[in-house]
Amino acid sequence: MFLDHCARLSGGELALLRLLLVLDVDAIVLLAEDGPFVAELRREGIAVEVVPMAEAGRGLRKERVRPGSVPLSSVIATASYTIRLAKRLRRLRPDLVHTNSLKSALYGGVAGRLARIPVVWHVRDRIASDYLPPGAVKLVRGAAKVLPAAVIANSEATMATLPPASSRGIRRVVPSPVIYDSVDATPQRTHVAQGTLRFGLVGRIAPWKGQSVFLEAFARAFPAEPHQAVIVGGPLFGEDEEEYERALHRQAAALGISDRVEFTGHVNDVPRVLRGLDVLVHASTVSEPFGQVILEGMVVGIPVVAANAGGPAEVADHNVNALLYPPGDAAALADCLVRLAADARLRARLGRAGRKRARDFAPERVATQVMGLYRTLLNTPGSAG
């Protein structure tokens, strides 16, 4: 059984979908809400069950997870859901439970313990105070010592923020998969005027994703040139992100580049959007746990510029298959953009090398690593705890 509290099409859910398509398991996905992810799973013939969690529990923001500030209603909703889930596990008796988000790791870890079924945590977030509130960091690190029988981290950077494995615990770094062979790498940029390049940032609208850094760098790099900036994505989690999106529009106007900046909103067909770009920019201001979009850009053969920290620094090599720069440094990012705009051969070379690098993250390769962990776990005495 695979657990997730979220049914939106964000990075973790898309990574799980790609994995489920090639895993050699009889899978059922149990979600705590209905949403677009449910339709995608069903379209692919994957069994999915929605067991709704009360919004007080499912919608608890990470910023509220600190001593004395978690609402009692959230605690009650989560505890009630955990008991319901444990009963469901006892009835279905899956061989193991694989959680796909931090919230599902916590309630799924407890439910698995109650049902005496081993739980695999798939950690896709760095458990560090620059990424999560201190209270959430303490809670997750403490729970990681006792709840999961095994932990998968999506990068070495993520694994480094987790406590060491216990004597019987299993820890593996397994990257997120990216679909390669079925993706069309043919450029679709015929609508752009000759000599005009499109630089795009793809991802959820959120301050730490660095859209504001991208706009500042673009304005520095191209104060007069006709190149275009494209911000792909929308706010997913609440009013703070919606206000940030409005602030980005104001920033573009203040920089005098509004007529050269396109905001697409949320899109489902990311490969199609990427094929319409000349350069993909990653601008996260804190260390990204993995940086899935970097690989998505590499797959379609466009050059990538990425912040040199966390997972992206493990995926990309500077001047080999991408250009890297210090996170949050708009001036350094601007230098990379200018360099790429001036050198078509560099753009082509990085695009070819990136596409080759993306092969290492094919779903079949990732599935082999996950299946190896499953087999190790199920052959370990006492793994259910």
C-alpha positions in Angstrom: 0.0 0.0 0.0 1.2 3.5 -0.9 0.1 6.4 1.2 0.0 10.1 0.5 -1.9 12.9 2.2 -2.0 14.9 -1.1 -3.9 14.4 -4.4 -2.4 17.3 -6.2 0.0 16.9 -9.1 3.1 18.1 -7.4 6.6 16.7 -7.7 6.3 13.9 -5.2 3.1 12.6 -6.6 4.4 12.7 -10.2 7.5 10.8 -9.1 5.4 8.1 -7.4 3.2 7.7 -10.5 6.3 7.1 -12.7 7.6 4.6 -10.2 4.3 2.7 -9.9 4.1 2.3 -13.7 7.2 0.0 -13.6 7.3 -1.5 -10.1 6.7 -5.3 -10.0 4.1 -5.1 -7.2 0.4 -5.4 -6.6 -0.2 -1.9 -5.5 -3.0 0.1 -4.0 -2.6 3.9 -3.4 -4.6 5.3 -0.4 -5.0 9.1 -0.4 -6.3 11.4 2.3 -8.1 13.6 -0.3 -9.6 13.6 -3.7 -7.9 15.5 -6.5 -6.2 15.3 -9.9 -3.7 12.6 -8.8 -6.7 10.2 -8.4 -7.7 10.6 -12.0 -4.1 10.1 -13.2 -3.7 6.9 -11.2 -7.0 5.5 -12.5 -6.1 6.5 -16.0 -3.0 4.3 -15.7 -5.0 1.4 -14.3 -3.5 1.8 -10.8 -5.8 0.9 -7.9 -6.6 4.0 -5.7 -8.7 4.5 -2.7 -9.7 7.8 -1.2 -10.1 7.8 2.6 -10.7 11.5 3.4 -8.9 13.1 6.3 -10.5 16.1 8.1 -9.1 19.3 6.8 -7.9 20.2 10.3 -5.4 17.4 10.1 -4.6 17.1 6.4 -4.3 20.9 5.9 -2.1 21.6 8.9 0.7 23.9 7.7 4.2 23.0 8.6 4.7 26.5 10.1 2.2 25.5 12.9 4.2 22.5 14.0 6.0 23.9 17.0 5.5 23.2 20.7 2.2 24.5 22.1 0.9 25.8 18.7 -0.6 22.7 17.0 -4.4 23.1 17.2 -6.1 20.4 19.2 -8.5 19.9 16.3 -5.5 18.9 14.1 -4.3 16.4 16.7 -7.7 14.9 17.1 -8.2 14.7 13.3 -4.9 13.1 12.7 -5.2 10.6 15.6 -8.7 9.6 14.4 -7.5 9.1 10.9 -4.5 7.0 12.1 -6.8 4.6 13.9 -9.0 4.2 10.9 -6.0 3.6 8.7 -4.6 1.0 11.1 -8.0 -0.9 10.9 -7.9 -0.7 7.1 -4.3 -2.2 7.1 -5.4 -5.0 9.4 -8.1 -5.9 7.0 -6.1 -5.7 3.8 -2.8 -7.1 5.3 -0.4 -5.6 2.7 3.2 -6.9 2.8 4.4 -3.4 3.5 3.3 0.3 3.5 5.2 2.8 1.5 4.6 6.5 2.5 5.2 9.3 -0.1 5.0 12.5 2.0 6.0 13.7 5.5 2.5 13.8 6.8 1.7 10.3 5.5 5.0 9.1 7.0 3.9 10.2 10.4 0.4 8.9 10.5 1.2 6.0 8.2 4.2 5.1 10.4 2.0 4.9 13.5 -0.7 3.0 11.7 1.8 0.5 10.4 3.1 0.0 13.9 -0.4 -0.6 15.2 -1.1 -3.1 12.4 2.3 -4.7 12.7 3.1 -4.1 9.1 6.6 -2.7 8.0 6.6 0.8 6.8 8.9 2.4 4.2 9.3 6.1 4.5 10.1 7.8 1.1 11.5 11.1 2.2 11.4 13.8 -0.4 12.1 16.8 1.9 15.3 17.9 3.6 14.7 17.6 7.4 16.6 20.8 8.2 15.7 24.1 9.7 16.3 26.1 6.5 13.6 24.0 4.8 11.2 23.1 7.7 10.3 24.8 11.0 12.4 23.6 14.0 9.4 22.0 15.6 8.8 19.9 12.4 12.4 19.0 12.2 12.5 17.7 15.7 9.3 15.8 15.3 10.3 14.1 12.0 13.8 13.2 13.1 12.5 11.7 16.4 9.9 9.7 14.5 12.4 8.5 12.0 14.2 6.7 14.8 11.2 4.6 15.8 8.5 4.4 13.1 9.9 3.3 9.7 11.5 -0.1 9.1 13.3 1.4 6.1 13.9 4.9 4.7 14.4 5.9 1.1 15.8 9.4 0.6 15.7 11.1 -2.8 19.3 12.4 -2.5 22.4 12.3 -0.4 21.5 15.8 0.7 18.2 14.7 2.0 19.6 11.6 3.7 22.2 13.7 5.5 19.4 15.5 7.3 18.0 12.3 8.8 19.3 10.5 11.9 21.5 7.4 11.3 19.8 4.1 10.9 19.3 1.9 14.0 20.8 -1.5 14.2 17.9 -3.0 12.3 17.0 -0.1 10.1 17.6 0.1 6.4 18.6 3.4 4.6 18.9 3.8 0.8 19.4 6.9 -1.4 17.2 6.4 -4.5 16.7 9.3 -6.9 13.3 10.2 -8.4 12.6 8.8 -11.8 12.2 10.7 -15.0 10.5 9.4 -18.1 13.0 9.4 -21.0 12.3 7.2 -24.0 8.7 8.3 -24.7 9.5 12.0 -24.4 9.8 14.0 -27.6 13.0 16.1 -27.6 12.1 18.0 -30.8 12.2 21.8 -30.1 8.9 23.6 -30.5 10.1 27.2 -30.6 9.1 28.2 -34.2 6.8 31.0 -32.8 9.7 32.9 -31.4 11.3 35.7 -33.4 14.7 35.0 -34.9 17.4 35.8 -32.4 15.0 35.8 -29.4 15.5 33.2 -26.7 13.0 32.0 -24.1 14.4 31.4 -20.6 11.9 29.6 -18.3 11.6 28.6 -14.7 9.2 25.7 -14.0 7.8 24.9 -10.6 5.3 25.8 -8.0 5.0 29.5 -7.2 6.6 29.8 -3.7 9.2 32.2 -2.3 11.9 29.5 -1.8 11.6 28.4 -5.5 13.3 31.7 -6.4 11.1 33.2 -9.1 12.0 36.6 -7.7 15.7 35.8 -8.1 15.0 34.7 -11.7 13.3 37.9 -12.6 16.0 40.1 -11.1 18.7 38.0 -12.9 16.8 38.2 -16.2 16.5 42.0 -15.9 20.2 42.3 -15.2 21.2 40.1 -18.0 18.9 41.5 -20.7 18.0 45.1 -20.0 17.3 45.8 -23.7 17.5 42.6 -25.6 14.2 41.1 -26.8 14.6 37.7 -25.0 11.7 36.4 -23.0 11.2 35.1 -19.4 8.6 32.4 -18.8 7.4 31.5 -15.3 5.6 28.2 -15.5 3.5 27.1 -12.5 1.0 28.4 -10.0 0.6 28.6 -6.2 -0.5 25.3 -4.7 -0.6 25.8 -1.0 -2.6 28.8 0.3 -2.8 32.6 0.5 0.9 33.2 1.1 1.9 31.7 -2.2 -1.0 33.6 -4.0 0.3 36.9 -2.5 3.8 36.0 -3.6 2.5 35.5 -7.2 1.0 39.0 -7.1 4.3 40.3 -5.8 6.1 38.8 -8.8 3.9 40.7 -11.2 4.7 43.9 -9.3 8.4 43.1 -9.4 8.3 42.5 -13.2 6.6 45.9 -13.6 9.1 47.6 -11.4 12.0 46.1 -13.3 10.5 47.3 -16.6 10.2 43.8 -18.1 6.5 43.0 -17.8 6.2 43.0 -21.6 8.8 40.3 -21.8 7.6 38.1 -18.9 5.0 35.4 -19.4 3.1 33.8 -16.4 1.6 30.5 -17.7 -0.1 29.4 -14.4 -0.3 25.7 -13.7 0.3 23.3 -16.6 -0.1 19.6 -16.8 2.0 18.9 -20.0 5.4 19.9 -18.7 7.4 18.3 -21.5 5.5 20.3 -24.1 6.2 23.6 -22.2 9.9 22.7 -21.8 10.2 22.0 -25.6 9.1 25.6 -26.0 12.1 26.9 -24.0 15.7 27.6 -25.0 17.1 27.5 -21.5 15.6 26.1 -18.2 16.5 28.0 -15.1 16.4 26.5 -11.6 16.5 29.2 -8.9 15.7 27.7 -5.5 17.1 29.8 -2.7 17.5 27.0 -0.2 19.0 23.6 -0.9 16.5 21.6 -3.0 16.0 18.0 -1.8 16.3 16.6 -5.4 15.3 19.0 -8.2 13.2 16.8 -10.4 12.5 19.6 -12.9 16.2 19.8 -13.8 16.0 16.2 -15.1 12.8 17.0 -17.0 14.7 19.8 -18.8 17.6 17.5 -19.5 15.3 14.9 -21.0 14.0 17.3 -23.7 17.6 18.4 -24.5 17.6 22.0 -23.4 20.5 23.5 -21.4 19.9 23.9 -17.7 21.1 26.6 -15.2 20.8 25.4 -11.6 21.5 26.5 -8.1 24.6 24.6 -6.9 23.3 23.0 -3.7 21.4 20.0 -2.4 20.1 17.5 -4.9 20.7 19.5 -8.1 24.5 19.5 -7.3 24.3 15.7 -7.3 22.4 15.6 -10.6 24.3 18.1 -12.6 28.0 18.8 -13.2 29.1 22.4 -13.9 30.2 23.0 -17.5 29.5 19.4 -18.3 25.8 19.0 -18.5 24.6 22.2 -16.9 25.8 25.6 -15.6 25.7 26.0 -11.8 25.7 29.1 -9.6 25.5 29.9 -5.9 21.9 29.8 -4.6 20.1 33.1 -4.5 22.9 35.0 -6.3 21.1 36.9 -9.0 24.2 38.5 -10.4 25.9 35.1 -10.9 22.7 33.7 -12.4 22.6 36.7 -14.8 26.2 35.9 -15.9 25.1 32.4 -16.7 22.1 33.7 -18.8 24.3 36.1 -20.7 26.9 33.3 -21.4 24.2 31.0 -22.7 22.5 33.7 -24.8 25.8 34.5 -26.5 26.9 30.9 -27.3 24.7 28.6 -29.3 27.3 25.9 -29.3 27.4 25.8 -25.5 23.6 25.6 -25.4 23.7 22.6 -27.8 26.6 20.9 -26.0 24.9 21.2 -22.6 21.6 20.0 -24.0 23.1 16.9 -25.5 25.1 16.1 -22.3 22.0 16.7 -20.1 19.9 14.3 -22.2 22.6 11.6 -21.8 22.7 12.2 -18.0 18.9 11.8 -17.7 19.2 8.2 -18.8 20.6 7.4 -15.4 17.2 8.2 -13.9 15.0 6.1 -16.0 12.0 4.6 -14.1 13.2 1.1 -14.7 16.6 1.8 -13.1 14.9 3.5 -10.1 12.4 0.6 -9.7 15.2 -1.9 -9.5 16.7 -0.1 -6.5 13.3 0.2 -4.8 12.5 -3.5 -5.4 15.9 -4.4 -3.9 15.0 -2.5 -0.8 11.6 -4.2 -0.6 13.2 -7.7 -0.8 15.9 -6.8 1.8 13.2 -5.5 4.2 10.8 -8.4 3.8 13.6 -10.9 4.3 14.8 -9.1 7.5 13.6 -10.9 10.7 11.4 -8.7 12.9 11.0 -6.0 10.3 7.3 -5.3 11.2 8.5 -4.2 14.7 
